[in-house]
Amino acid sequence: MNWFLDMCIVIFYAEVGGEHYQKTETFVRNKKDNKFLICYYISKENMPKWIKRQKIILNLLKKKIDNPPFEIEKDPQYRELYPKDAVKLKKIIMRISLSKESLGEYKLIRRNQEIMLRRIDFFINKLIDKEVIPVNEVDFELKSTLFTFLKNHSDAITLASGIQHHQQEEITILTGDKQDWNKNNLEWTFNSRPDLAKKYSKIPEIIYIQDA
């Protein structure tokens, strides 16, 4: 089977002890003759940007620990964070502020991040069998129509890549996003654009890691 992986699957695998870690680790360990595919958008754009934001979180955290009056919102790097990244950072700062060993907490977070980044690198370079659909070949009309229903740029590009590759080679999509990556959104997308429904007549099955 050809598994087309959402980026969250790589992150779940890398975040040891996370909510979906055990399920994902077991799934990966049982890979056997199955193939793991990701799109170029994930490997070349989205994942590197995500990693950069995680490093910014760590940098700003260290600045706050070293200088408690430091206002993280005024740092130029802060503007590179997505809203959910900013929330994550502020939650960590709040937790560390209640600890008597803030530096020790920081070192533990840094160590966990180093482990996570090594596991991401291992996954992409050792476990991925094929990268598919160069970013400049993603169908603009398909991506834009998916965005209408998904409301997420990254999801729209990734899912469009999966649908495009499915026309060439049968895949099954694996994700953890039950809210947006679902059959209804795909049906609404193609019902709204009969021309795209004709062009992409084969729709891949979506499986959730929670149920795999």
C-alpha positions as a Markdown table, in Angstrom:
| # | Residue | x | y | z |
|---|---|---|---|---|
| 1 | Met | 0.0 | 0.0 | 0.0 |
| 2 | Asn | 1.1 | 3.5 | -0.7 |
| 3 | Trp | 0.5 | 5.8 | 2.3 |
| 4 | Phe | 0.5 | 9.5 | 1.5 |
| 5 | Leu | 1.3 | 11.2 | 4.8 |
| 6 | Asp | 0.1 | 14.4 | 6.2 |
| 7 | Met | 2.8 | 16.5 | 8.0 |
| 8 | Cys | 1.2 | 15.8 | 11.4 |
| 9 | Ile | 2.1 | 12.1 | 11.1 |
| 10 | Val | 5.8 | 13.0 | 10.9 |
| 11 | Ile | 5.4 | 15.3 | 13.9 |
| 12 | Phe | 3.4 | 12.7 | 15.9 |
| 13 | Tyr | 6.3 | 10.3 | 15.3 |
| 14 | Ala | 8.9 | 12.8 | 16.4 |
| 15 | Glu | 7.1 | 14.0 | 19.6 |
| 16 | Val | 8.0 | 11.2 | 21.9 |
| 17 | Gly | 5.4 | 10.9 | 24.6 |
| 18 | Gly | 2.9 | 13.0 | 22.7 |
| 19 | Glu | -0.8 | 12.3 | 22.5 |
| 20 | His | -0.6 | 10.3 | 19.2 |
| 21 | Tyr | 3.0 | 9.1 | 19.6 |
| 22 | Gln | 2.4 | 5.5 | 20.5 |
| 23 | Lys | -0.2 | 4.9 | 17.8 |
| 24 | Thr | 2.1 | 6.5 | 15.2 |
| 25 | Glu | 5.2 | 4.8 | 16.3 |
| 26 | Thr | 3.5 | 1.4 | 16.2 |
| 27 | Phe | 2.1 | 2.2 | 12.7 |
| 28 | Val | 5.6 | 3.1 | 11.4 |
| 29 | Arg | 7.2 | 0.1 | 13.0 |
| 30 | Asn | 4.7 | -2.1 | 11.1 |
| 31 | Lys | 5.5 | -0.5 | 7.8 |
| 32 | Lys | 6.9 | -3.7 | 6.2 |
| 33 | Asp | 6.5 | -3.5 | 2.4 |
| 34 | Asn | 4.2 | -0.5 | 2.5 |
| 35 | Lys | 5.5 | 2.7 | 0.9 |
| 36 | Phe | 5.5 | 6.1 | 2.7 |
| 37 | Leu | 5.0 | 9.1 | 0.4 |
| 38 | Ile | 5.0 | 12.9 | 1.2 |
| 39 | Cys | 4.6 | 15.8 | -1.1 |
| 40 | Tyr | 7.4 | 18.2 | -1.8 |
| 41 | Tyr | 5.5 | 21.0 | -0.2 |
| 42 | Ile | 5.9 | 19.3 | 3.2 |
| 43 | Ser | 9.5 | 18.3 | 2.8 |
| 44 | Lys | 10.8 | 21.5 | 1.2 |
| 45 | Glu | 8.6 | 24.3 | 2.6 |
| 46 | Asn | 6.1 | 23.5 | 5.3 |
| 47 | Met | 8.3 | 21.3 | 7.6 |
| 48 | Pro | 11.3 | 23.6 | 7.4 |
| 49 | Lys | 9.1 | 26.6 | 8.3 |
| 50 | Trp | 7.5 | 24.6 | 11.2 |
| 51 | Ile | 11.0 | 23.6 | 12.5 |
| 52 | Lys | 12.1 | 27.3 | 12.3 |
| 53 | Arg | 9.1 | 28.4 | 14.4 |
| 54 | Gln | 9.9 | 25.7 | 17.1 |
| 55 | Lys | 13.4 | 27.0 | 17.3 |
| 56 | Ile | 12.1 | 30.6 | 17.7 |
| 57 | Ile | 9.9 | 29.4 | 20.6 |
| 58 | Leu | 13.0 | 28.0 | 22.3 |
| 59 | Asn | 15.1 | 31.2 | 21.6 |
| 60 | Leu | 12.4 | 33.5 | 23.0 |
| 61 | Leu | 11.9 | 31.2 | 26.0 |
| 62 | Lys | 15.6 | 31.5 | 26.8 |
| 63 | Lys | 15.6 | 35.2 | 26.5 |
| 64 | Lys | 12.6 | 35.4 | 28.9 |
| 65 | Ile | 14.3 | 33.1 | 31.5 |
| 66 | Asp | 17.6 | 35.2 | 31.3 |
| 67 | Asn | 15.7 | 38.5 | 31.5 |
| 68 | Pro | 12.2 | 38.1 | 33.1 |
| 69 | Pro | 11.1 | 41.7 | 32.2 |
| 70 | Phe | 11.8 | 40.9 | 28.5 |
| 71 | Glu | 8.6 | 41.5 | 26.5 |
| 72 | Ile | 8.5 | 38.7 | 24.0 |
| 73 | Glu | 5.9 | 40.4 | 21.8 |
| 74 | Lys | 8.4 | 43.2 | 21.0 |
| 75 | Asp | 11.1 | 40.8 | 19.6 |
| 76 | Pro | 11.2 | 40.7 | 15.8 |
| 77 | Gln | 11.2 | 36.9 | 15.9 |
| 78 | Tyr | 7.9 | 36.8 | 17.7 |
| 79 | Arg | 6.2 | 38.1 | 14.5 |
| 80 | Glu | 7.2 | 35.0 | 12.7 |
| 81 | Leu | 5.2 | 32.8 | 15.0 |
| 82 | Tyr | 1.7 | 31.6 | 14.1 |
| 83 | Pro | -1.0 | 32.3 | 16.7 |
| 84 | Lys | -0.9 | 28.7 | 18.0 |
| 85 | Asp | 2.9 | 29.0 | 18.3 |
| 86 | Ala | 2.5 | 32.1 | 20.4 |
| 87 | Val | -0.1 | 30.4 | 22.6 |
| 88 | Lys | 2.3 | 27.4 | 23.0 |
| 89 | Leu | 5.2 | 29.7 | 24.0 |
| 90 | Lys | 3.1 | 31.7 | 26.6 |
| 91 | Lys | 1.9 | 28.4 | 28.1 |
| 92 | Ile | 5.5 | 27.2 | 28.5 |
| 93 | Ile | 6.5 | 30.6 | 30.0 |
| 94 | Met | 3.6 | 30.4 | 32.5 |
| 95 | Arg | 4.6 | 26.9 | 33.5 |
| 96 | Ile | 8.2 | 27.7 | 33.9 |
| 97 | Ser | 7.4 | 30.9 | 35.9 |
| 98 | Leu | 5.9 | 28.6 | 38.6 |
| 99 | Ser | 9.0 | 26.4 | 38.7 |
| 100 | Lys | 11.9 | 26.8 | 41.1 |
| 101 | Glu | 14.2 | 25.3 | 38.5 |
| 102 | Ser | 13.4 | 27.4 | 35.4 |
| 103 | Leu | 16.8 | 26.8 | 33.9 |
| 104 | Gly | 16.5 | 23.0 | 34.4 |
| 105 | Glu | 13.1 | 23.1 | 32.8 |
| 106 | Tyr | 14.5 | 25.0 | 29.8 |
| 107 | Lys | 17.3 | 22.4 | 29.4 |
| 108 | Leu | 14.8 | 19.6 | 29.4 |
| 109 | Ile | 12.7 | 21.4 | 26.8 |
| 110 | Arg | 15.8 | 22.0 | 24.7 |
| 111 | Arg | 16.8 | 18.4 | 24.9 |
| 112 | Asn | 13.3 | 17.2 | 23.9 |
| 113 | Gln | 13.4 | 19.5 | 20.9 |
| 114 | Glu | 16.8 | 18.2 | 19.9 |
| 115 | Ile | 15.4 | 14.6 | 20.0 |
| 116 | Met | 12.3 | 15.7 | 18.1 |
| 117 | Leu | 14.4 | 17.3 | 15.3 |
| 118 | Arg | 16.6 | 14.2 | 15.0 |
| 119 | Arg | 13.5 | 12.0 | 14.7 |
| 120 | Ile | 12.0 | 14.3 | 12.0 |
| 121 | Asp | 15.3 | 14.1 | 10.0 |
| 122 | Phe | 15.4 | 10.3 | 10.4 |
| 123 | Phe | 11.8 | 10.0 | 9.3 |
| 124 | Ile | 12.1 | 12.1 | 6.2 |
| 125 | Asn | 15.5 | 10.8 | 5.1 |
| 126 | Lys | 15.2 | 7.1 | 6.0 |
| 127 | Leu | 11.5 | 6.2 | 6.1 |
| 128 | Ile | 10.1 | 8.2 | 3.2 |
| 129 | Asp | 10.1 | 6.2 | 0.0 |
| 130 | Lys | 9.1 | 8.9 | -2.4 |
| 131 | Glu | 8.4 | 12.6 | -2.6 |
| 132 | Val | 5.7 | 13.6 | -5.0 |
| 133 | Ile | 4.2 | 16.6 | -6.8 |
| 134 | Pro | 6.7 | 19.5 | -7.0 |
| 135 | Val | 5.3 | 22.7 | -5.4 |
| 136 | Asn | 5.2 | 24.5 | -8.8 |
| 137 | Glu | 3.0 | 21.6 | -10.2 |
| 138 | Val | 0.3 | 21.9 | -7.6 |
| 139 | Asp | -3.0 | 22.6 | -9.5 |
| 140 | Phe | -3.9 | 26.2 | -8.5 |
| 141 | Glu | -7.6 | 25.7 | -9.2 |
| 142 | Leu | -7.8 | 22.5 | -7.1 |
| 143 | Lys | -5.8 | 24.0 | -4.3 |
| 144 | Ser | -7.9 | 27.2 | -4.3 |
| 145 | Thr | -11.2 | 25.3 | -4.3 |
| 146 | Leu | -10.0 | 23.0 | -1.4 |
| 147 | Phe | -9.0 | 26.2 | 0.5 |
| 148 | Thr | -12.6 | 27.4 | 0.2 |
| 149 | Phe | -13.7 | 24.5 | 2.4 |
| 150 | Leu | -10.5 | 23.8 | 4.5 |
| 151 | Lys | -9.7 | 27.4 | 5.3 |
| 152 | Asn | -6.0 | 26.4 | 5.7 |
| 153 | His | -3.4 | 27.1 | 3.0 |
| 154 | Ser | -1.0 | 24.3 | 4.0 |
| 155 | Asp | -3.8 | 21.7 | 4.2 |
| 156 | Ala | -5.1 | 22.8 | 0.8 |
| 157 | Ile | -1.7 | 22.4 | -0.9 |
| 158 | Thr | -1.0 | 19.1 | 0.8 |
| 159 | Leu | -4.4 | 17.6 | 0.0 |
| 160 | Ala | -4.3 | 18.8 | -3.6 |
| 161 | Ser | -0.9 | 17.2 | -4.0 |
| 162 | Gly | -2.3 | 13.9 | -2.7 |
| 163 | Ile | -5.3 | 14.0 | -5.0 |
| 164 | Gln | -3.1 | 14.8 | -8.0 |
| 165 | His | -0.7 | 12.0 | -7.3 |
| 166 | His | -3.6 | 9.6 | -6.8 |
| 167 | Gln | -4.5 | 10.0 | -10.5 |
| 168 | Gln | -1.1 | 8.5 | -11.4 |
| 169 | Glu | -0.6 | 6.0 | -8.6 |
| 170 | Glu | -3.2 | 4.7 | -6.0 |
| 171 | Ile | -2.6 | 6.1 | -2.5 |
| 172 | Thr | -4.3 | 6.1 | 0.8 |
| 173 | Ile | -4.0 | 9.4 | 2.8 |
| 174 | Leu | -3.0 | 9.2 | 6.4 |
| 175 | Thr | -3.7 | 12.1 | 8.7 |
| 176 | Gly | -4.8 | 13.0 | 12.3 |
| 177 | Asp | -7.1 | 15.8 | 11.2 |
| 178 | Lys | -10.6 | 14.5 | 11.5 |
| 179 | Gln | -12.1 | 18.0 | 11.5 |
| 180 | Asp | -11.0 | 19.2 | 8.1 |
| 181 | Trp | -9.6 | 16.2 | 6.2 |
| 182 | Asn | -12.8 | 14.4 | 5.6 |
| 183 | Lys | -15.1 | 13.0 | 2.9 |
| 184 | Asn | -17.6 | 15.8 | 3.2 |
| 185 | Asn | -15.0 | 18.5 | 2.4 |
| 186 | Leu | -13.9 | 16.5 | -0.7 |
| 187 | Glu | -17.4 | 16.0 | -1.9 |
| 188 | Trp | -18.3 | 19.7 | -1.4 |
| 189 | Thr | -15.1 | 20.7 | -3.3 |
| 190 | Phe | -15.9 | 18.6 | -6.3 |
| 191 | Asn | -19.6 | 19.2 | -6.3 |
| 192 | Ser | -18.8 | 23.0 | -6.5 |
| 193 | Arg | -16.5 | 22.4 | -9.5 |
| 194 | Pro | -17.7 | 19.8 | -11.9 |
| 195 | Asp | -14.7 | 20.5 | -14.1 |
| 196 | Leu | -12.4 | 19.5 | -11.3 |
| 197 | Ala | -14.5 | 16.4 | -10.6 |
| 198 | Lys | -14.0 | 15.4 | -14.2 |
| 199 | Lys | -10.3 | 16.1 | -14.1 |
| 200 | Tyr | -9.8 | 14.3 | -10.8 |
| 201 | Ser | -12.2 | 11.4 | -11.1 |
| 202 | Lys | -10.3 | 9.2 | -8.7 |
| 203 | Ile | -10.5 | 10.3 | -5.0 |
| 204 | Pro | -8.1 | 8.8 | -2.5 |
| 205 | Glu | -9.4 | 7.2 | 0.7 |
| 206 | Ile | -8.6 | 9.1 | 3.9 |
| 207 | Ile | -7.5 | 7.1 | 7.0 |
| 208 | Tyr | -7.0 | 8.6 | 10.5 |
| 209 | Ile | -4.0 | 7.6 | 12.6 |
| 210 | Gln | -6.3 | 7.4 | 15.6 |
| 211 | Asp | -8.2 | 4.6 | 13.8 |
| 212 | Ala | -5.3 | 2.9 | 12.0 |
